[in-house]
Amino acid sequence: MAESRLPPQETSFDLEQQDALIRSRLSLNTIVTNPDKGFCDSCLTRIPYATLIATIQCALGVVIFCGTMYRGASLAVLMFSDVFKMQLFWVDAVKMTFVIIGACMGALGLMILFVGCLATGATRHKVYRAWRSRVGGRISCAIFMAITYILQLVWILIFCFLVIATFLFTIFWKMCANERVSTFQDCIDLTQFNFMFPQGTKQEHLKVCGEHDVKLFCKDYTEKIEVMVILATVASVLVILSLVHYLMCLAANYAHIRDHEKFQELQDLQMLSDNDMLVGKDRF
């Protein structure tokens, strides 16, 4: 009689374990689809606020940078053409580079924001449940961290270039503010800045004389380019800060995806231990 009763006990115990495993796998769904929480609350918990702030900051900085540098490059072409009688054909390629930079940074920001959405709140529990998805999420975060780090170094170099450009145009502005220059008594001598001009430039073209040329150089071009360069410098600082923010967010997302596997294993063990306790009570 005792031997005939053993198989049903083992079968019921196996069913209890299987039921516990199923409940442990679905326990995260119960957290996600909690009927006590409204739809708005569920959506708000899925938004990666830190990554969103970094994306807005990056977009603002890139738009200001590209707009001001595009306008500044156009003014520089006109200044060299009207004042120094030179044609700079390569500036058009530089202006196109600014457009490409804006497009690439915008695409990068949207991709990092998408990764942040996948690794935030209840979305993370649904997307990174399987082992392969967790590995893919960690690899994507690591790749974006490497790209962001390289871009941060590039933007630091851009910032250094803009600081030098701001310093040079500030010197030009001070030269224009000279009383003898503003009254058209002296010329603006730029021979000490011949490294900024193409090789073979004549020395007489490096001196801005006359009321017409001085007004063009000072009022129409130098002052406007100075403002554009200062705004571009501030925008580059904003982009660098946003990239640092991106690095912190990606590192946090990497840690969340990695720790999610441990959390799920602990939850499975907890459910199994609770099930063993219930089965032991039923036996006694």
Disulfide bonds with the S-S distance in Angstrom:
Cys176-Cys218 2.11
Cys187-Cys209 1.78
